[in-house]
Each structure stands twice: as structure tokens, then as C-alpha cells.
Amino acid sequence: MAHCKQALKRNRQAIKKRLHNRVIKSEIKTGIRKYRESLAKGEDVAKLMPALESRLDRAAKSKVIPTGRANRIKARLRKAAVRVAKPKA
């Protein structure tokens, strides 16, 4: 446990930030899961993608997740949508 005032405050801030980051990551995971479920059902996912991309970009901007990870997730989701939309001939 921290002893000085500065370390105690830093600890409080870290706890708050960790909880906030956990909420954001959970929202992202939920969005991805809903996107994949609707993709599997054959529903239109064009409405879901902009909101999910925005959430990923905001999380990357605030350093909750790395920028590269956000870009990679978006690319894989787009690729999955194209794969479902265009069946093999």
C-alpha cells in the first residue's frame, strides 16, 4: 500500500481509470459479438459498423486499446462482411 499522499492519490486515479477502461473494452466486445451474430444470421450489418468503428476509434484515441488493434479489428470485421456477402461460386 502506498504511504505518501501523492502515491495514494495516484492509486485512486489508477483504480478509476482501470474501471473506466474495463467498461469501454466490454462495450467493444459486446459490439463485436452483436456484429458477428447478425452476420451469422444474415442480417444487414451496415448499420452496426459505423457505431462500432466509432467506438473503436475513440478507444484507440484515448489509449484504451492500441491504434493498430483497433484498425485490425475493423479490417477483420469488414473482411468478414464481404466474405458473407459474396459467397463462393
Backbone hydrogen bonds in HBPLUS format (Angstrom, degrees):
<---DONOR---> <-ACCEPTOR-->    atom                        ^
c    i                          cat <-CA-CA->   ^        H-A-AA   ^      H-
h    n   atom  resd res      DA  || num        DHA   H-A  angle D-A-AA Bond
n    s   type  num  typ     dist DA aas  dist angle  dist       angle   num
A0008-LEU N   A0004-CYS O   3.04 MM   4  6.32 153.7  2.12 152.0 160.1     1
A0009-LYS N   A0005-LYS O   2.95 MM   4  6.18 162.5  1.98 152.4 156.5     2
A0010-ARG N   A0006-GLN O   2.96 MM   4  6.15 161.4  1.99 146.9 152.6     3
A0011-ASN N   A0007-ALA O   2.96 MM   4  6.08 148.9  2.06 139.5 147.6     4
A0012-ARG N   A0008-LEU O   3.01 MM   4  6.36 154.3  2.08 146.8 153.2     5
A0013-GLN N   A0009-LYS O   2.92 MM   4  6.23 161.1  1.95 155.8 160.9     6
A0014-ALA N   A0010-ARG O   2.91 MM   4  6.10 153.8  1.98 144.6 152.0     7
A0015-ILE N   A0011-ASN O   3.04 MM   4  6.28 153.5  2.11 147.3 153.7     8
A0016-LYS N   A0012-ARG O   3.11 MM   4  6.39 163.7  2.14 151.2 154.8     9
A0017-LYS N   A0013-GLN O   2.92 MM   4  6.11 167.0  1.93 153.6 157.4    10
A0018-ARG N   A0014-ALA O   2.89 MM   4  5.99 156.3  1.95 145.3 151.9    11
A0019-LEU N   A0015-ILE O   3.09 MM   4  6.33 160.0  2.13 149.6 154.0    12
A0020-HIS N   A0016-LYS O   2.98 MM   4  6.23 161.2  2.01 151.9 157.5    13
A0021-ASN N   A0017-LYS O   2.84 MM   4  6.03 163.9  1.86 153.7 158.0    14
A0022-ARG N   A0018-ARG O   2.95 MM   4  6.09 149.9  2.05 142.6 151.0    15
A0023-VAL N   A0019-LEU O   3.09 MM   4  6.38 152.5  2.17 146.8 153.0    16
A0024-ILE N   A0020-HIS O   3.13 MM   4  6.45 162.6  2.16 151.1 155.2    17
A0025-LYS N   A0021-ASN O   2.92 MM   4  6.14 165.7  1.94 153.2 156.9    18
A0026-SER N   A0022-ARG O   2.95 MM   4  6.07 152.8  2.02 143.4 151.2    19
A0027-GLU N   A0023-VAL O   2.96 MM   4  6.25 155.4  2.02 150.5 156.8    20
A0028-ILE N   A0024-ILE O   3.02 MM   4  6.32 154.5  2.09 149.2 156.1    21
A0029-LYS N   A0025-LYS O   2.94 MM   4  6.20 164.1  1.97 150.7 154.7    22
A0030-THR N   A0026-SER O   2.90 MM   4  6.09 158.2  1.94 150.3 156.4    23
A0031-GLY N   A0027-GLU O   2.93 MM   4  6.11 158.8  1.98 145.2 151.0    24
A0032-ILE N   A0028-ILE O   2.93 MM   4  6.19 158.2  1.97 153.4 159.2    25
A0033-ARG N   A0029-LYS O   2.93 MM   4  6.12 158.7  1.98 146.5 152.6    26
A0034-LYS N   A0030-THR O   2.91 MM   4  6.16 163.4  1.94 154.0 157.9    27
A0035-TYR N   A0031-GLY O   2.94 MM   4  6.07 155.1  2.00 144.6 151.9    28
A0036-ARG N   A0032-ILE O   2.93 MM   4  6.18 163.9  1.95 152.5 156.1    29
A0037-GLU N   A0033-ARG O   2.90 MM   4  6.09 154.8  1.96 148.9 156.4    30
A0038-SER N   A0034-LYS O   2.95 MM   4  6.13 164.1  1.98 149.4 153.2    31
A0039-LEU N   A0035-TYR O   2.95 MM   4  6.11 144.7  2.07 141.8 152.5    32
A0040-ALA N   A0036-ARG O   2.93 MM   4  6.13 151.4  2.01 143.7 150.6    33
A0041-LYS N   A0037-GLU O   2.99 MM   4  6.28 145.6  2.11 144.3 153.9    34
A0042-GLY N   A0038-SER O   3.10 MM   4  6.16 120.1  2.48 131.1 144.8    35
A0043-GLU N   A0038-SER O   2.88 MM   5  5.19 146.1  2.00 162.3 161.2    36
A0042-GLY N   A0039-LEU O   3.18 MM   3  5.11 142.6  2.33  94.2 105.1    37
A0048-LEU N   A0045-VAL O   3.11 MM   3  5.21 128.1  2.39  98.7 112.1    38
A0049-MET N   A0045-VAL O   3.19 MM   4  6.38 151.2  2.28 156.6 162.7    39
A0052-LEU N   A0048-LEU O   3.15 MM   4  6.31 160.6  2.19 154.8 160.8    40
A0053-GLU N   A0049-MET O   2.82 MM   4  5.94 164.1  1.84 160.9 165.1    41
A0054-SER N   A0050-PRO O   2.96 MM   4  6.07 157.7  2.01 143.9 150.2    42
A0055-ARG N   A0051-ALA O   2.99 MM   4  6.21 156.1  2.05 143.6 149.9    43
A0056-LEU N   A0052-LEU O   2.95 MM   4  6.19 159.1  1.99 149.6 155.1    44
A0057-ASP N   A0053-GLU O   2.85 MM   4  6.06 161.0  1.88 151.5 157.0    45
A0058-ARG N   A0054-SER O   2.90 MM   4  6.09 160.5  1.94 151.1 156.2    46
A0059-ALA N   A0055-ARG O   2.98 MM   4  6.13 153.6  2.06 143.7 151.1    47
A0060-ALA N   A0056-LEU O   2.92 MM   4  6.15 152.8  2.00 146.5 154.1    48
A0061-LYS N   A0057-ASP O   2.82 MM   4  6.01 151.5  1.90 145.1 153.7    49
A0062-SER N   A0058-ARG O   3.04 MM   4  6.21 150.5  2.13 142.9 149.4    50
A0064-VAL N   A0059-ALA O   2.81 MM   5  5.10 151.9  1.88 164.7 160.6    51
A0063-LYS N   A0060-ALA O   3.12 MM   3  4.92 159.1  2.17 101.4 105.2    52
A0070-ALA N   A0066-PRO O   3.16 MM   4  6.53 157.9  2.21 151.8 157.6    53
A0071-ASN N   A0067-THR O   2.99 MM   4  6.28 163.3  2.01 153.7 158.0    54
A0072-ARG N   A0068-GLY O   2.87 MM   4  6.01 154.2  1.94 144.6 152.1    55
A0073-ILE N   A0069-ARG O   2.92 MM   4  6.12 159.9  1.97 151.5 156.0    56
A0074-LYS N   A0070-ALA O   3.03 MM   4  6.26 166.8  2.05 151.7 155.2    57
A0075-ALA N   A0071-ASN O   2.96 MM   4  6.12 161.3  1.99 148.2 153.5    58
A0076-ARG N   A0072-ARG O   2.98 MM   4  6.16 158.8  2.03 147.6 153.3    59
A0077-LEU N   A0073-ILE O   2.96 MM   4  6.16 154.5  2.02 151.2 158.2    60
A0078-ARG N   A0074-LYS O   2.98 MM   4  6.19 161.0  2.01 151.0 156.1    61
A0079-LYS N   A0075-ALA O   2.90 MM   4  6.05 158.4  1.95 146.1 152.7    62
A0080-ALA N   A0076-ARG O   2.93 MM   4  6.08 150.9  2.02 140.4 148.0    63
A0081-ALA N   A0077-LEU O   3.04 MM   4  6.29 152.3  2.12 144.8 151.8    64
A0082-VAL N   A0078-ARG O   2.99 MM   4  6.30 156.1  2.04 151.2 157.4    65
A0083-ARG N   A0079-LYS O   2.94 MM   4  6.12 156.5  1.99 146.0 152.9    66
A0084-VAL N   A0080-ALA O   3.04 MM   4  6.26 152.7  2.12 145.9 152.1    67
A0085-ALA N   A0081-ALA O   2.94 MM   4  6.06 157.1  2.00 144.7 151.7    68
A0086-LYS N   A0082-VAL O   2.91 MM   4  5.99 150.6  2.00 150.2 156.5    69
